[in-house]
């Protein structure tokens, strides 16, 4: 659990041990409880953590620090309120100080003085130092030598001459002179690539120069907003120079989009899968998170393609190409080899579905050139319309997608959904969308785009349009129905994206 929103009942104190930096919390607790109370955020993976000057911090919604760990000690920055397992937390930090004086490292006490959590004064277990790697190049490829074992791993995967490797923040970075390999597999900007030092997992330092658009029906198809990029014939503001691939999928929930982005686990337990393309019925595994139903194509509601692997750390593209089918009537999931080959042993399979659409009636193999590297491109994510009743889940799925975005430099345009025309100020729908927008802006202040003002900017000046703007919803002249923009509204979205990317210097 690194940086995340804590919500009641989701994390045990033992799970928080890694975040708090203390040994074996579960072994030291008198009562193992669930965390509840005020939502707080843990900083851990971006520049704000480094700038904080402390080992750990929790912030409230007003961004004031609640508590932090500094030099191994817990410090409360303000009186603690809220509940822990139904008991009031410590009303003032002095009780914490008295707990330290009692011989314990830390004691959480409820208002009834019953100990909730007691961390005894014990030495932290020894942590093995991470292995040391020495990167080198033979002029064509980049390798690492592990110092303690002598194991050598080739970490570069592409063509060209890969040279001048160095270690930085736990990854190997190098320079390559490789050439473009088609529109959607260009050479990395600046020629810089990186990989983990112990496995070949190559990605560009700066995202590949094309735009991968993920979303639901507002994004999908020839009528989606991405089709209005580079339409300077309609408006000079739509001048766009970056190649675009539309991965929108109608009716996708936030979880469905995360599933197609390979950001969350989609796994099934299968019997032996025959080598002759015969289907077998598979069942959802106990660790599955994703939605296999939403990974199918728009034009074929039950069938899709993907790659099946048995190791979640394995490159999906090295797996077996399979056909996946969902039976809506029987509620069964089927899998078969796409082409004749060896039988696949019974076991748990991780399924990575092709993110693109499937052509109606053709059912081709997923050989699109962007399939291996869509996570390496600039990301445009329009998410949440079909999950709008739970803005926290939309935010969680966006977090997972951002984590799955591979480049070291995050070039992303993150857009919460467009509220419906009936979701005016004062309605639950309006507040749900406003909450999601706030969560996005707090987490990704430099990558969040509110698209509503851009659609409102396309209004026709009529009374109904001006009334809608006063209620902070899309104007009727820009919408084809309650929640879907028409071409005028799509132009507004495209203008917002062009302006955002231009302001970042991405085009």
ROTOR-291254 format. One line per field, with one value per residue (C-alpha): residue in one letter; residue number from 1; x, y, z. Coordinates in Angstrom, 1 decimal, padded with zeros to 4 digits, m for minus. Each point is the difference from the previous one (the first is absolute). Layout:
N
code: a	...
pos: NUM	...
px: X	...
py: Y	...
pz: Z	...
! end
This chain:
507
code: x	x	x	x	x	x	x	x	x	x	x	x	x	x	x	x	x	x	x	x	x	x	x	x	x	x	x	x	x	x	x	x	x	x	x	x	x	x	x	x	x	x	x	x	x	x	x	x	x	x	x	x	x	x	x	x	x	x	x	x	x	x	x	x	x	x	x	x	x	x	x	x	x	x	x	x	x	x	x	x	x	x	x	x	x	x	x	x	x	x	x	x	x	x	x	x	x	x	x	x	x	x	x	x	x	x	x	x	x	x	x	x	x	x	x	x	x	x	x	x	x	x	x	x	x	x	x	x	x	x	x	x	x	x	x	x	x	x	x	x	x	x	x	x	x	x	x	x	x	x	x	x	x	x	x	x	x	x	x	x	x	x	x	x	x	x	x	x	x	x	x	x	x	x	x	x	x	x	x	x	x	x	x	x	x	x	x	x	x	x	x	x	x	x	x	x	x	x	x	x	x	x	x	x	x	x	x	x	x	x	x	x	x	x	x	x	x	x	x	x	x	x	x	x	x	x	x	x	x	x	x	x	x	x	x	x	x	x	x	x	x	x	x	x	x	x	x	x	x	x	x	x	x	x	x	x	x	x	x	x	x	x	x	x	x	x	x	x	x	x	x	x	x	x	x	x	x	x	x	x	x	x	x	x	x	x	x	x	x	x	x	x	x	x	x	x	x	x	x	x	x	x	x	x	x	x	x	x	x	x	x	x	x	x	x	x	x	x	x	x	x	x	x	x	x	x	x	x	x	x	x	x	x	x	x	x	x	x	x	x	x	x	x	x	x	x	x	x	x	x	x	x	x	x	x	x	x	x	x	x	x	x	x	x	x	x	x	x	x	x	x	x	x	x	x	x	x	x	x	x	x	x	x	x	x	x	x	x	x	x	x	x	x	x	x	x	x	x	x	x	x	x	x	x	x	x	x	x	x	x	x	x	x	x	x	x	x	x	x	x	x	x	x	x	x	x	x	x	x	x	x	x	x	x	x	x	x	x	x	x	x	x	x	x	x	x	x	x	x	x	x	x	x	x	x	x	x	x	x	x	x	x	x	x	x	x	x	x	x	x	x	x	x	x	x	x	x	x	x	x	x	x	x	x	x	x	x	x	x	x	x	x	x	x	x	x	x	x	x	x	x	x	x	x	x	x	x
pos: 1	2	3	4	5	6	7	8	9	10	11	12	13	14	15	16	17	18	19	20	21	22	23	24	25	26	27	28	29	30	31	32	33	34	35	36	37	38	39	40	41	42	43	44	45	46	47	48	49	50	51	52	53	54	55	56	57	58	59	60	61	62	63	64	65	66	67	68	69	70	71	72	73	74	75	76	77	78	79	80	81	82	83	84	85	86	87	88	89	90	91	92	93	94	95	96	97	98	99	100	101	102	103	104	105	106	107	108	109	110	111	112	113	114	115	116	117	118	119	120	121	122	123	124	125	126	127	128	129	130	131	132	133	134	135	136	137	138	139	140	141	142	143	144	145	146	147	148	149	150	151	152	153	154	155	156	157	158	159	160	161	162	163	164	165	166	167	168	169	170	171	172	173	174	175	176	177	178	179	180	181	182	183	184	185	186	187	188	189	190	191	192	193	194	195	196	197	198	199	200	201	202	203	204	205	206	207	208	209	210	211	212	213	214	215	216	217	218	219	220	221	222	223	224	225	226	227	228	229	230	231	232	233	234	235	236	237	238	239	240	241	242	243	244	245	246	247	248	249	250	251	252	253	254	255	256	257	258	259	260	261	262	263	264	265	266	267	268	269	270	271	272	273	274	275	276	277	278	279	280	281	282	283	284	285	286	287	288	289	290	291	292	293	294	295	296	297	298	299	300	301	302	303	304	305	306	307	308	309	310	311	312	313	314	315	316	317	318	319	320	321	322	323	324	325	326	327	328	329	330	331	332	333	334	335	336	337	338	339	340	341	342	343	344	345	346	347	348	349	350	351	352	353	354	355	356	357	358	359	360	361	362	363	364	365	366	367	368	369	370	371	372	373	374	375	376	377	378	379	380	381	382	383	384	385	386	387	388	389	390	391	392	393	394	395	396	397	398	399	400	401	402	403	404	405	406	407	408	409	410	411	412	413	414	415	416	417	418	419	420	421	422	423	424	425	426	427	428	429	430	431	432	433	434	435	436	437	438	439	440	441	442	443	444	445	446	447	448	449	450	451	452	453	454	455	456	457	458	459	460	461	462	463	464	465	466	467	468	469	470	471	472	473	474	475	476	477	478	479	480	481	482	483	484	485	486	487	488	489	490	491	492	493	494	495	496	497	498	499	500	501	502	503	504	505	506	507
px: 000.0	002.0	m001.7	m003.8	m003.2	m000.8	m003.7	m001.8	000.4	002.6	003.3	001.1	002.7	002.2	m000.3	001.0	003.2	001.9	m001.2	000.7	003.5	m000.4	000.6	m002.8	m002.9	m002.4	002.3	000.1	m003.6	m002.3	m003.0	000.4	m002.5	m001.2	000.9	m002.9	m000.6	001.1	001.4	003.7	002.6	003.5	002.7	002.5	000.7	000.5	001.8	m002.2	001.4	003.5	m000.9	m001.7	003.3	m001.5	m000.1	m003.8	m002.9	m003.8	m001.9	m003.6	m002.2	001.1	003.6	001.1	002.2	m001.7	003.1	003.3	003.0	003.4	003.2	m001.9	m002.5	m003.6	m001.0	m003.6	m000.3	m003.5	m002.5	m001.3	m003.7	m002.1	m000.5	002.0	m002.0	m002.8	002.1	001.0	003.7	002.4	m001.4	003.3	003.7	001.0	m001.4	002.3	003.0	m001.1	m000.3	003.6	001.0	m001.7	002.5	m001.9	000.9	m003.6	m003.4	m003.4	m002.6	m003.8	m002.1	m000.7	003.7	000.1	003.2	m000.8	003.5	003.3	003.4	002.5	003.6	001.6	002.7	m001.0	000.9	003.0	m000.8	002.3	001.7	m001.3	002.3	002.6	m000.1	002.6	m001.3	002.0	m000.4	001.7	m000.9	m003.2	m001.9	000.0	000.7	000.2	002.3	m001.3	003.0	m000.8	m000.9	001.7	m003.2	m000.2	m003.3	m000.6	m002.4	m000.3	m002.5	m000.1	002.2	002.7	003.1	m000.9	002.9	001.0	m002.0	m000.1	m002.0	m002.4	m002.6	000.1	m000.4	002.5	m000.2	001.7	000.1	m001.0	000.3	m002.8	m002.3	m003.8	m001.9	m003.2	m002.4	m000.9	003.4	002.3	003.4	m000.1	000.4	003.6	000.9	m000.2	m001.3	000.0	m000.6	000.1	003.6	m001.0	m002.4	m000.5	m002.9	000.9	m002.0	000.6	001.1	m002.4	m003.2	m000.1	m001.3	m003.6	m003.2	m001.8	m003.6	m001.8	m003.6	m003.6	m002.6	000.9	003.5	m000.9	m000.3	000.0	m002.4	002.1	001.8	003.5	m001.3	m000.2	003.7	001.8	m003.3	001.4	m002.5	m002.7	002.0	003.6	000.2	m000.2	003.4	001.6	003.3	000.2	m001.2	m003.2	m001.3	m003.5	m000.4	m003.4	m002.6	m003.7	m001.6	003.4	000.0	003.1	001.0	m000.5	002.3	002.6	m000.3	000.6	003.0	001.5	000.0	m001.8	000.1	m002.3	000.5	m001.9	000.5	m000.1	000.1	002.4	m000.5	000.1	002.5	m002.8	m001.8	m002.8	m001.6	000.1	m001.9	002.1	m001.0	001.0	003.0	000.0	002.4	m001.8	m000.7	m000.9	m003.1	000.5	m003.4	001.0	003.2	m002.0	m000.3	m002.7	m001.0	000.0	m001.7	001.2	003.4	003.4	003.6	002.9	003.1	000.1	003.0	000.5	002.5	m001.3	003.5	000.3	m000.2	m003.6	001.1	002.1	m003.1	m002.4	m002.4	m003.5	m003.6	m002.2	m003.8	m002.6	m003.4	m002.5	m002.8	001.9	002.3	003.0	003.5	001.7	003.5	001.7	003.2	m000.3	002.1	000.9	003.0	001.0	m002.6	000.3	000.2	m002.8	000.5	m000.4	000.3	000.4	m001.9	001.2	m002.7	000.7	m000.9	m001.1	m003.3	m000.8	m001.2	m003.6	m000.2	003.7	001.3	003.7	003.0	001.1	003.0	m000.5	003.4	m001.0	m001.0	003.4	000.7	m003.3	001.2	003.1	m002.0	m001.4	m003.2	m003.3	m002.5	m003.7	m001.4	m002.9	m003.4	m001.1	001.3	m001.0	m001.9	003.3	002.6	002.5	000.0	000.5	003.0	001.4	m000.2	001.7	002.7	000.5	000.1	002.6	002.1	m000.1	001.1	003.6	002.2	002.0	m001.3	m003.8	m001.7	m003.7	m003.3	m002.4	m003.6	m002.8	m003.4	m002.4	m003.0	m003.5	m002.2	m002.2	002.9	m000.2	001.4	m001.5	m000.6	001.9	001.3	001.5	001.7	001.3	001.7	001.3	001.5	001.7	001.4	001.4	001.6	001.6	001.3	001.5	001.7	001.1	m000.2	002.1	m001.8	m003.7	m002.3	m003.5	m001.8	m003.3	001.1	001.2	m003.4	m001.7	002.1	m001.7	m003.4	m002.2	m001.0	m003.6	m002.1	000.1	003.8	000.6	m002.3	002.0	003.3	m001.5	m000.7	003.5	m001.1	000.6	m002.2	m002.8	001.4	003.2	m001.7	m001.7	m001.7	000.3	003.6	001.5	001.4	m000.9	002.6	000.0	000.7	002.7	001.7	000.0	001.7	002.6	000.8	000.6	002.4	001.8	000.4	001.2	002.6	001.2	000.4	002.2	002.2	m001.0	m000.9
py: 000.0	003.0	003.3	m000.7	001.3	m001.8	m000.9	m001.6	m003.8	m000.3	m000.4	m001.9	001.3	m002.9	001.2	003.4	m001.3	000.5	003.5	000.9	m001.5	m002.1	m003.8	m002.5	002.3	m003.0	m001.7	003.0	001.0	m000.8	000.5	m000.4	002.5	001.5	003.6	002.4	003.6	003.1	m000.6	000.7	m000.4	m001.5	001.5	m002.3	000.0	003.4	003.3	001.0	m002.8	001.1	003.6	m000.9	m000.6	m002.9	m003.7	m000.2	002.4	m000.1	003.0	001.0	001.3	003.5	m001.1	000.6	m002.6	m002.3	m002.0	m001.0	m002.3	001.7	m001.7	m003.1	001.8	000.8	003.6	001.3	003.4	000.8	m001.5	m003.3	m000.5	m002.7	m003.6	m003.2	m003.1	002.0	001.7	003.6	000.5	001.9	003.4	001.7	m000.9	000.1	m003.5	m001.2	001.5	m001.7	m003.3	000.3	000.6	m003.3	m002.0	m000.7	001.4	001.0	m000.6	000.8	000.4	000.4	002.3	m002.9	m000.2	m003.5	m000.6	m000.4	m000.3	m000.4	m000.1	m001.4	001.3	m002.6	000.3	000.0	m003.2	000.2	000.9	m001.5	002.6	000.0	m001.7	002.1	000.1	001.2	001.1	m000.3	000.0	m002.0	002.8	m001.7	m001.0	001.0	m002.6	m000.1	m002.1	m000.8	000.5	m002.8	m002.8	001.0	m000.4	001.9	001.3	001.7	002.8	001.7	m001.4	002.2	000.5	002.5	000.7	000.1	001.7	002.1	m001.7	001.2	m000.7	002.6	m000.5	m003.8	m000.2	m000.2	002.9	000.0	001.7	m001.7	001.2	m002.4	001.2	000.3	m003.2	001.4	002.7	m001.6	m001.3	003.0	000.3	001.5	003.8	000.8	m003.7	m000.8	m003.4	m001.6	m003.4	m001.7	m001.3	m003.6	m000.6	001.1	002.5	002.8	003.2	003.6	002.6	002.5	m001.4	m001.0	002.7	m001.0	000.3	m003.0	001.0	m002.2	000.5	m001.0	000.9	003.7	m001.1	m003.1	m000.3	002.4	002.3	000.3	003.1	m001.2	000.1	003.8	000.4	001.5	001.3	003.5	000.0	000.5	002.2	001.3	m000.9	m003.7	m000.1	m003.2	m001.7	m003.1	m003.4	m001.2	m003.4	m000.3	m002.7	001.1	m002.7	000.7	m000.8	m000.5	000.6	001.4	m003.5	m001.2	002.8	m001.0	m003.7	000.9	002.2	m003.1	002.0	m002.5	m003.8	m002.0	m003.6	m003.3	m003.6	m002.3	m003.7	m001.2	002.1	m002.3	000.7	m000.3	003.3	m001.8	002.2	m000.7	001.6	002.0	001.4	003.3	m000.3	001.0	002.9	001.3	003.8	000.9	m000.4	m002.5	000.8	003.6	m001.1	m001.2	002.0	002.6	m001.8	m003.5	000.1	m003.4	m000.8	001.5	m000.8	000.2	m001.5	m002.7	m000.3	m002.0	002.5	003.6	001.4	m001.5	002.3	m000.6	000.1	m003.2	m001.9	m002.1	001.7	m001.1	000.6	001.0	m000.3	001.0	m001.7	002.6	m002.5	m002.7	002.5	m002.1	000.9	m002.0	m000.1	m001.7	000.2	002.4	m002.3	m003.7	m000.7	m001.8	m000.5	002.3	m001.5	000.4	002.8	003.7	002.3	003.8	001.4	003.1	000.9	001.9	003.7	000.9	m000.7	m003.2	000.3	m001.2	m003.5	m000.3	m001.0	000.6	m000.7	002.9	001.0	003.8	001.6	002.0	m003.1	m000.5	003.6	001.9	000.5	001.8	002.7	003.3	m000.8	001.7	m001.5	001.0	m002.1	m000.5	000.6	m003.6	000.0	003.5	m001.2	m000.8	002.7	m001.6	m003.2	002.2	001.6	m003.4	m001.3	003.1	m000.5	m003.5	001.1	002.7	m002.6	m002.2	002.9	m001.2	003.0	001.8	003.3	000.0	001.7	m000.5	001.9	m001.2	001.0	m000.9	m000.7	002.6	000.4	m000.3	003.0	m001.0	m000.1	003.7	001.7	m001.4	m003.5	m003.1	m000.6	003.5	m000.5	m003.5	001.4	003.1	m002.4	m002.1	003.2	001.1	m003.4	000.1	003.6	m000.8	m003.1	001.2	003.8	000.2	m002.6	000.5	001.7	001.1	m000.3	001.6	003.6	m000.9	m001.5	003.0	002.2	m001.4	001.3	001.7	003.0	m001.2	000.3	m003.8	m000.1	002.9	m001.5	m003.3	001.9	001.7	m003.4	m001.2	m002.7	m000.5	002.2	m001.7	001.1	m002.0	m003.3	m002.8	m001.3	000.4	m001.2	m000.2	003.0	000.6	001.1	003.5	m001.3	m002.4	002.9	001.7	m003.0	m000.2	003.7	m000.5	m002.9	001.9	003.0	m002.1	m001.9	003.3	001.6	m002.9	000.3	m003.5	001.0
pz: 000.0	m001.2	m000.7	000.1	001.4	003.3	000.2	002.9	000.3	m002.9	001.8	003.1	002.3	m001.0	m003.6	001.1	001.4	m003.2	m000.3	003.6	m000.2	003.2	000.4	000.2	001.1	000.1	002.5	002.3	000.0	003.0	m002.3	m003.7	m001.4	m003.2	m000.8	000.0	000.4	m001.9	m003.5	m000.1	m002.6	000.2	m002.2	m001.4	m003.7	m001.4	000.7	002.8	002.1	m000.6	000.8	003.2	001.8	002.0	m000.3	m000.1	000.3	000.1	m001.3	000.5	m002.8	000.9	m000.7	003.6	001.4	002.6	001.0	m001.3	000.7	000.3	000.9	001.0	002.4	m000.5	000.4	000.2	m001.6	001.2	002.4	m001.4	m000.6	m001.6	001.0	000.1	000.4	001.4	002.7	000.0	m000.8	002.2	000.7	000.3	m000.7	003.6	000.5	m002.7	001.9	003.2	m001.9	m001.1	003.7	000.9	m001.9	m003.2	m003.3	m000.7	001.5	m001.5	002.7	m000.4	002.1	002.4	000.6	m001.5	m002.0	m003.7	m001.3	002.0	m001.7	002.4	000.0	m002.2	m002.6	m003.6	m001.9	m002.2	m003.6	m002.6	m002.2	m003.6	m002.5	m001.8	m003.9	m002.4	m003.4	m003.2	m003.7	m002.8	m002.4	m001.2	003.2	003.7	002.7	003.8	002.1	003.5	002.4	002.5	m002.4	m003.3	m001.9	m003.2	m001.4	m003.4	000.8	m003.4	m002.4	m003.1	m003.0	m000.7	002.1	003.7	001.9	003.0	002.7	003.6	003.2	001.4	002.7	m000.4	m003.8	m002.9	m002.5	m003.4	m003.4	m003.2	m003.7	m001.1	m002.8	000.0	m000.7	m001.4	001.2	003.4	000.8	m000.4	001.6	003.5	000.2	000.8	m000.7	003.7	001.3	003.4	001.6	003.4	000.5	000.6	m003.0	m003.6	000.5	m002.4	m000.2	m001.2	002.5	m001.7	m001.4	m003.7	m002.2	m000.6	002.0	001.5	000.7	002.6	001.1	m000.5	m002.7	000.1	m001.3	m002.1	m003.7	m002.9	001.7	003.2	001.0	m001.2	m003.6	000.3	000.7	m003.0	m001.4	m000.7	m002.9	002.6	002.4	m000.1	003.7	m000.9	m001.7	001.3	m001.1	002.1	m001.3	001.9	000.7	001.5	002.6	001.2	000.7	000.4	003.4	001.7	003.7	001.7	000.9	m003.6	m001.2	002.5	m001.1	m003.6	001.0	001.7	003.2	002.2	000.2	m002.3	000.9	m000.4	001.1	m003.0	m000.7	m002.7	m003.1	m003.0	m002.8	m002.7	000.8	001.9	002.6	003.8	002.8	002.5	003.3	001.6	002.2	003.7	m000.8	m003.1	000.2	m003.6	m002.2	m002.8	m001.5	m000.7	m001.9	m003.0	m003.2	m000.8	m003.2	001.4	003.4	001.2	m001.6	000.4	m000.1	002.4	001.3	002.7	002.4	003.2	001.5	000.7	m000.3	m003.5	m003.1	m001.2	m003.6	000.7	001.0	m002.0	m002.3	001.0	m000.9	002.9	000.0	002.6	m000.1	001.2	000.4	001.9	001.7	m001.0	m001.2	m002.7	m001.2	m002.9	m002.0	m002.9	m002.2	000.2	002.2	003.2	002.7	003.0	003.4	002.5	002.4	000.7	m003.1	m000.1	m002.9	m001.8	m002.5	m003.2	000.8	m003.5	m001.7	m002.0	m003.5	m000.5	m001.3	m000.7	003.5	m000.9	002.1	002.1	m002.1	000.1	000.4	003.1	002.0	001.7	000.8	000.6	003.6	m001.3	m001.9	001.2	001.8	m000.4	002.6	000.0	002.9	002.3	m001.8	000.6	003.6	001.0	003.0	001.7	m000.6	002.4	m002.2	m003.1	001.7	001.1	m003.6	m001.3	002.6	m001.3	m003.6	000.8	001.9	m003.2	m002.2	m000.7	m000.9	002.7	m001.2	000.4	m002.9	000.7	m000.4	002.6	m000.4	002.4	m001.7	m001.4	002.3	m001.5	m000.8	002.9	002.5	000.8	003.1	003.2	m001.4	001.1	m003.5	000.0	003.3	m000.9	m003.1	001.9	002.6	m002.7	m001.6	003.4	000.6	m003.4	000.4	003.4	m001.3	m003.4	000.0	m003.2	m001.9	000.7	m002.6	000.8	m003.3	001.0	m000.6	m003.4	m001.0	001.6	m002.2	m003.1	001.1	m002.6	002.3	000.3	003.2	000.7	m000.6	002.3	002.7	m000.2	000.4	003.1	001.4	m001.0	m002.4	m003.8	m002.2	m001.9	m003.3	000.6	001.0	m001.9	003.1	003.8	000.3	m003.5	m001.9	m003.6	m002.6	001.5	003.5	m001.4	m001.6	003.4	001.6	m002.8	000.3	003.7	m000.6	m002.7	002.2	003.0	m002.1	m001.6	003.4	001.1	m003.1	m001.2	m003.5
! end
